Amino acid sequence: MSDAFSPLAPTGEPLAARVYMALRTDLMAGRYEPGRRLGEERLAGNYGVSRTPVREALSRLAADGLVARESDGLYPYRPRIDQLNDLYEVRLTLELRGLARAAADPGTAHDRDLLGPELDRWYALRKAPPGPDAGFVDADERYHVTLLAAAGNPQLAEALKAVNNRIRPARMFDYFTDERMASTIAEHIAIAEGALDGRYEEATAILTGHIETSRSIVVARAEAALSWARLAGAVRP
């Protein structure tokens, strides 16, 4: 890995916000070694800014869970593989329950007013697919929470949000190829269409495969990141 980094976009946003977005993108793309401390001076040089906006950005990233504080400073997040697998199992259980309760009782069919606009957003993405982007996790989470909320039990959706908060830092590994982006968009559309049309068996099969694929990709990439951290050992700036 190297200190490759994203240039700061010339927007009207505050400098700290721009550093936050650039550093988040680079962390989620794996451009910083897990075993190397995120020193403020080094990061300031990477992004051509002073240490103050870097410090503010790191504080936000620590709250997001993308960086972890250790005894000698901040480092890129290092996921626990066993925990990831457990959390993905909880996620799958919650999301499948939404489809199952709707399938069992026609009176709890998915809320078209809630799910319909979300489906329209994914139709638009299919027409103009974005490039690989770790920040795509935000749109993905919104879709899955909306799908579950549309099944009629808001507490299931709240539980899914809690799970998402815990796996979000590792899910940065999920969207690194055009193929992965395209398959996610296609599967989201197919699942939502199936739910709205009452084709729950089909939607359940697609959703199960969709989440299991995400789990396998995230876990494999997380394991690679941990291997790199072990190899890096005590590397310091």
Secondary structure, DSSP 8 states (H G I E B T S, - for coil): -----------SS-HHHHHHHHHHHHHHTT-S-TTS---HHHHHHHHTS-HHHHHHHHHHHHHHTSEEEETTEEEE----HHHHHHHHHHHHHHHHHHHHHHHH-GGG---HHHHHHHHHHHHHHHHS-----GGGHHHHHHHHHHHHHTTT-HHHHHHHHHHHHHHHHHHTTS--SHHHHHHHHHHHHHHHHHHHHT-HHHHHHHHHHHHHHHHHHHHHHHHHHHHHHHHHTT---
